[in-house]
Amino acid sequence: MLISEAFAQAAASAQPGADFMSLLPLIGIFAVFYLLLIRPQAKRAKEQKLMIEALQKGDEVTTTGGELGRVVKVSGNYIILQIAENVQVVMLKSAVQTLLPKGTLNSIEKE
């Protein structure tokens, strides 16, 4: 009729190494993600873990809730934190965000 028969073309011969070259952009993207996102985050997590394990009595810390205080006692997964005169709270060690330099609490103005 009016439609002619269609014939499939023969497949082009693949160049050697073409499969690897098509994966190269994907490998590059993974390398960038690793260097810019995964590695720095793992490093920060490791430093945080070491800081939490090294907590001891007398350390001055900031918690994730924003409280500043001095560690009175460390036991297991908990610490007792003195946040004001005669005010102590029990917190999880994982709630500690930053270890402050000694004397930081004394230098803060009291209102």
C-alpha positions in Angstrom: 0.0 0.0 0.0 1.2 3.5 0.8 3.4 2.5 3.8 6.7 1.0 2.9 8.2 -1.7 5.0 10.6 -0.6 7.7 13.8 -2.4 8.3 15.9 -2.2 11.5 19.3 -0.7 11.1 22.3 -2.8 12.1 23.7 -1.9 15.5 26.7 0.4 15.4 29.9 -1.2 16.6 30.6 -0.1 20.1 33.9 1.7 20.7 36.1 0.0 23.3 35.8 1.8 26.7 32.6 3.6 25.8 30.8 2.0 28.8 33.4 3.3 31.2 33.3 6.8 29.7 29.5 6.9 30.2 30.0 6.1 34.0 32.7 8.8 34.4 30.3 11.7 35.2 28.5 9.5 37.8 31.8 8.6 39.4 32.7 12.3 39.4 29.5 13.4 41.1 29.9 10.7 43.8 33.5 11.9 44.4 32.3 15.5 44.8 29.5 14.5 47.2 32.0 12.4 49.2 34.6 15.2 49.5 32.2 18.1 50.2 29.4 16.4 52.2 30.1 12.9 53.6 33.7 13.2 54.7 33.4 16.6 56.6 30.2 15.4 58.3 31.8 12.1 59.4 34.8 14.1 60.8 32.5 16.4 62.8 30.6 13.4 64.2 33.8 11.8 65.3 35.0 14.9 67.0 31.6 15.3 68.8 31.7 11.7 70.0 35.3 12.1 71.3 34.3 15.4 73.1 31.3 13.7 74.8 33.3 10.7 75.9 36.0 13.0 77.4 33.5 15.1 79.5 34.5 15.3 83.2 33.6 17.1 86.3 34.3 20.9 86.1 33.9 21.2 82.3 31.9 24.2 81.1 29.5 23.3 78.3 26.7 24.6 76.1 23.8 22.3 75.5 21.7 22.0 72.3 18.9 23.8 74.2 21.2 26.8 74.7 21.9 26.3 78.4 25.4 27.1 79.7 26.6 25.3 82.7 29.3 23.4 84.6 29.4 19.6 84.8 29.0 18.5 88.4 28.9 14.7 87.8 29.3 12.3 84.9 27.6 8.9 85.0 26.9 6.6 82.1 24.9 8.4 79.5 23.9 11.2 81.8 25.5 14.3 83.3 24.4 16.6 86.1 24.8 20.2 85.0 24.8 23.2 87.3 23.2 26.0 85.4 22.8 28.5 88.3 23.6 28.7 92.0 21.8 25.7 93.7 20.2 24.7 90.4 21.3 21.4 88.9 19.7 19.5 86.0 20.2 16.0 84.7 20.9 15.8 81.0 21.9 13.3 78.4 25.5 13.5 77.4 24.3 13.7 73.8 22.7 17.0 74.6 26.1 18.7 75.0 26.9 20.7 72.0 30.1 22.6 72.8 32.9 22.4 75.4 33.7 25.9 76.5 37.1 27.1 77.6 37.7 27.2 81.4 36.5 30.4 83.0 33.9 31.3 80.3 31.0 31.2 82.8 32.9 33.5 85.2 33.4 36.1 82.4 29.7 36.3 81.5 28.0 39.3 83.0 25.4 38.5 85.6 22.3 40.6 85.4 
